[in-house]
Amino acid sequence: MGKMLGAATAATIPIANMSSASAAVAELDAQDKWLEGVTGSHKCMFDFPRHMLGGGLVHIYNYISTYQTAYGADVSDIGTVGTMYSIGPESSIAMAFTDDMWAKYRFGEYLNLNDPQTGKSATRNLFYEYQEGDELPRVGPIGPFPDATVSALQKKMGTTFLLCNNAVTALSMHLNMTGRGEMEAINADLKNHIHEGIVLVPAMVIAIEKAQAAGISYNRQ
């Protein structure tokens, strides 16, 4: 069952010969309005179904900061998108949820991540914001890149983060299977505790297609 759910939420391979930005539909469906917020001359979607200890977030930060320092681009001319989905111990989906969800559904245990402050399974979203004392010799939000966090990338650099609705459903099923509650209750709970500004999209496979059709480059992590 776990393998089946994982396959259901896996990323699509970029489709060849997709429409150019000039062929993008002028009027967006309501669930695609997030595309309007990805502006500028330099636009890229960073697709990371795995949390990679925050590696995907570091790559977004690297993309933005390098365009600023090496090319003299203003942050307003750089549009970036990050993805949150998949299920299992390597998944990035838990990056979207508030600390109380991390505590309630034991996401630190689920992802095999310890809080550097306590040395125990994390009960807070380690990827959302940096806290003093989080320094560890590794990449990611807990380490040498305090601005490579979800909140910093959103607020300082304008990054749009997407959360897959289908993956939330699959995650709810998986959490139910691991004894963390009833599937429907978990699903509703998670959707009510998504960090502000993170966009819930119907399916990440379609969001990736929409982004490429709108002229946003694709970077698979």
N, C-alpha and C positions, 0 to 999 in steps of 0.2 A: 504493500500500500504506500509506504513511504517513497519508494522508487517511482511509483505511478504519479504521486502528487508532485514529486520533483520534476518529472518529465513534463507535466502539465504546465508548469510555470517557467520552464527553461526559455532562454532568449532565442529569438529568431535569428537566422543568419541574414545579414544584410542582403536585400534583393537587388539584383543587377538591373540596370536600365530604368531606375525609378524616375519619376517626373522631376523636372528641375523646379527651382523656386518660382520661376515665371509661370509655371503651370499649376501652382498651388491654388486651391479653391479660395475665393475671396471671402466668402462667408463661412466662418468656422462653426462646427457643431459646439454646443455648450461645453461638452467634455474636452474639447480641444482648444479652449480659450487660452490655456497656458502658453500656447505658441506665441501669442501676441506679446508676452513678456520677455521673450528671447530675442533681443534686438542687437544691433551693432554690425560691424563689418566682419567680425571674427566670432563665429558661432559653432559650438561643438557640444554634442551629447556624449557624456562619459557613462558607459553602460557597465555597471558593476553589480551583478547578482550576488557576488560574494563580498563579505565585509573586508577581507584582506587586512585586518587590523587597521582599517582606515586608509589603505593604500589608494583607493579610488578618490577619496577626498583630497589626499595629497596631490594627486595628479591634476585635479581641477585647480587647486591652488597654484601649482607649478605652471599650468597653462596661462592662467590670468596674470600671475606675477611676472612671467617671462615676457609676455606681450607688453607689459607696462615698462619693464626695465630695459629690455633689449630692443623693442620696436617703438617705444614711446607712445603706446596706445593708452588712451584713457579707459578707466574701468567701465565707463558707460558705453564704450564701443566694443565690449567683449561680452558675448552672451553664452552662458554655460548651463548645462542640464545634467543632473545626476539621477540615477535610477535606484529604487529600493524595492526588491522583490526576492523571489525564490524562498525555499524553506530548508530547514536543517541547520547543522552546526556551523556551516560556512556562510550562511545567507546574510544579505544586507538588509533584509526587511525590517528588523527590529530597530534600525536607525531612526525610523519614522515615529516611534512611540515615546510617550512621556515616561518619566521616571517611575510613576506609580504602576504603569503597565510592566515595566522591567521587574519591579519588585513582586507584583501579583503573579505574573506568569513565569517568573524565574528565568528571564532571558539570559542572565549571566551564566547560569548553569546550562541553559539550552545551547548557548554559543561557545561554551568552555572559555569564558572570559572572566578574569578576576579583576576586582577593583584595586588599583595600586595603593589606594588609601587604607584599605583593610586587609588586603591579601586574600579576601574571600570572593566567592562568586558575586559579580556585580549586580547591584539592585538599582542602579541608575544607568541612564543612557550614556555610555562612555563616549559616544561619537557626536553627541549633540553640542556640548560646549565644554571648553577647557576649564578645569578648576586648579587653583594653585596647589602644587603637590602631586600633580599627575605625571610629573616628569619620569620617563623611563627611556632607556636606550633602544627605542624602536620607532618605526614610522607610525603615523596616524595621529589622532587627536590626543592620545596619551603619549607624549613624547616631544620631540624637538620642533613640532609644527603646530603651535597653539591656534593659529588661524585656519588650519585645515580641519575645521569642524563644521557640522551642518549649520549651526547658527551663525558663525562668523562668515561663512561663504554666502549665506542668504543675505545677511544684513550689511556686510561690508562690500561684497563683490557681486551681488545680484544674481547668484546662482538659483536656478529653479530646480527643485527636487520633486520627483514623481514617485508615487506609491501605487503599486498594481493592486486593483480591487480583487482580481481573480486570485492573486497570490495571498492576499489577506484571508480569503475564504479557505484556501488550501492550508495556510498556517493555522487557522482556527481548527480545522480538522485534525491537523498533526498534534496540536496542543491537547485536544480532546483525547487523542489516542495515547498520549503520554500522561494522562491523568490530571490535567490542569483545569478541567471544567467541561461544561456542555458546549458543544460546537457553536450553536446559535448565539448563546450568551457571550461567548468569547468574541465572536465575530462582531457583534454590536458594541461590545466594550472597547475593542481595539479601534474601531472606526470613530468612536466618540473621544478617543485619546490620542489623536494624531497631532504632532506638533504643528503650531500655527504656520501657515505658508506652504506646507507640503501638500502637493496636489494629488488627490486620489483619481487615478485614471482607470477606465474600464479594464484594459489589458495592456501590459507593457509591450507585448509584441506589436500591437497596433500603434502605441505611442512612438515606438522606434520608427515604424513606417511613416507616420505622420511627420516626424521630425526630419527625416531624410527628404520627404517630398517638399518640405518647406525650406530646404536648402541648408539645414543644420548638419554639419559634419558628424561622422560617427566614429567614436573611439571605444573599442571593446577593451575592457579591463580584465 
